């Protein structure tokens, strides 16, 4: 999965249409291999983004939630902790990650 696509389900406050569209755009960019399509490909690119955003919205509305809702601050803290763990595993001066 593309690293830039974030979890959108079960947030407080709820996920916004802009967040859904941004995830759809990232998905289409990844699948198409193009961040800026040519003029010839712009219409199908935009149509795909809108279709995926609509399907994602329907999916999120249909899912049943359990437990406490996620918060954006909590998810950001988890991401920072993952980054710190990843950085701690790196050898000094760069190089290859160690398991």
Helices and strands as residue ranges (DSSP letters): H 17-32, H 39-62, H 72-89
